[in-house]
């Protein structure tokens, strides 16, 4: 590490949450992701977006509860989208699911065709990323990281499950 590098974690010490602070990388970032577990419970969306430029997006994952995608304006959050999680077959290892989600979201934002259909819909990007995250928990480590085909299959399954609603028999 360079002499002026800031070390946030040291071997043998407990990791502590720190409040959001101004950093050059945050001022430049177009997409920032974090887990709701990364910050204190009383941290507001305004606190989290304060150092982001207008138009930047903040992804706040909430594990099996889905999460939020916040688009910032000049004075804080301008739009907040809540997304639901995609059902998993089984959960073996949740480590890296949020990172997989963030990578899939970024891929679709940069190249919308990754999601398998034309158009630039944030909702479609979030559903694709949620499917990727759901697959990531079904195996251990890198073995859980899905390929595009697996994510598209999971998305198709999810559309069918959400489209079919049980009805009362006549």
N, C-alpha and C positions, 0 to 999 in steps of 0.2 A: 504494500500500500504506500502511496505517496505520503510524505510527512504531514501534509495538510488534510489528509483524508479523515473524515469523521467516522469513528467506529461506534456503531449503535448497539452491537451485541458482542459480548466477550465470553469465552469459554468458562463454564463453571458459575456463571451469574444468572439470576432470574431475569427473564425478559419483562420489561415494564412498558405499559402503554404511555405514550407521550401525546400531549395535545397537538393538533395540526399546527404546523409552523410554515412560514414562508420559505420556500426553496426555489432556486432557479428552475429546476426540472419541472416543478408543478406549474410555474408561470408559463412554460412553453408547451406543456402536455395538452394533447387534444382528447386523450382518453386516460383516465386514472381508475384503477380498481382496488378495492379493499373489502375485507370481510367486516361485518358489523362487530365481530369479536376483536378487531384490531384497535378499536377506539372505545373510550369510556361510554357507558350507556347514555349519559346525558349530553353527548356531543350532537349538536344540531346539524342539519344539512347545510345551513348557512355557514357554520364553523368549518365544515368539510370543503365547501366550494369557495370560500373566501379568497384563496390564493390562485384560483383557476381563472383563465381568461374567458370572456364571453364566448359562448359557443362550444366550450369544452364540455366533455361528458364525464360524469363520475358514476362508476358502477359500484353499488354496495350490495354484496352478496349476503344472503341470510340463510345459507344452507338449505335444508329441506323445506324452508318456507318461501323460497324464491328470492326476491330481492328488488332493488330499485335501480333505475337508470335515470340519472339527473342530468339535464342539459342546463348549463349555466347561462345566465344573462349577464348584463353589465353590473347588476347589483345583487347577485346571488342566484339561487335556483330559479329558472324560468319555466321548466317543465319537468315533471316527475312521472315516470312510467313504472308501474309495479308489474313484475312478471311472476308467473307461477312456476313452480318447479315441474319438471317432467318426471313422471313416475319411473322408478328403477325396478329392475327385476330382483335385486338383492344389493345390500350394501356391505362390501368387504373392507374398503379403505377409503374414507372421505378425503384423505390428504391429496391436495392438488386439484380437487374438483373446481374450486373457484378460479384457479389459474387456467384450467382447461376451458372453463366458461369464458374467461376474459380473452384468451387466445382465439377461440371460435368467434366471439363477437367482433374482435378486431379484424379477423379474416373476412367476415361478411361486410363490415363497414368499408374495408378497402376494396374488396372485390365481391359485389353482391351476388354474382353468379355462383359463388361457393355454396350458397344456400339452396341451389337447385332450381330456382325459378327467377324470372326477370323482375326487376324493380328494386327500389331502395326503401324498404319499409323497416322502421326501427322495430316494430312488433315482430316481423318475420326474422330479423336478425337476433332478437332476444329468444325467440322460440328455438331457433337453430342452436344457439349457444346453450340454452337450457338442456336440450337433448344431448349435446356433447358432454356437459357437466354430469348428467345422469348416468351416462355410460362410464365416465371416469371413476365412479365409486364402486363399480361392479367387479374390479380386479385390483390387485396390489401393485403399487408403483407405476412404472411406465407401461406395464401390461394393460393397465386400465385406460390409457390414452387412446381414444377412438380415431379411426380414419373417417374420411368424409362419407364414404358409402354407409358405414354403420350409423352415422348421425342422420343421414337422409332416411334410412330405414326406420330408425327410432322416431323421427318426425312424422313419418307416414302413419306409424302405429298410433302415435299420440293424437293425430287428427281424427282417426277413426274412433278412438276411445272417447274423445270429447264431443264427437258428432253423434254418437249413439247414446241416447238417454233412455233408461228403463221407463216403461209406461205401465199403467194398471191394466190388467187383462180385462177384456170386455165381458 
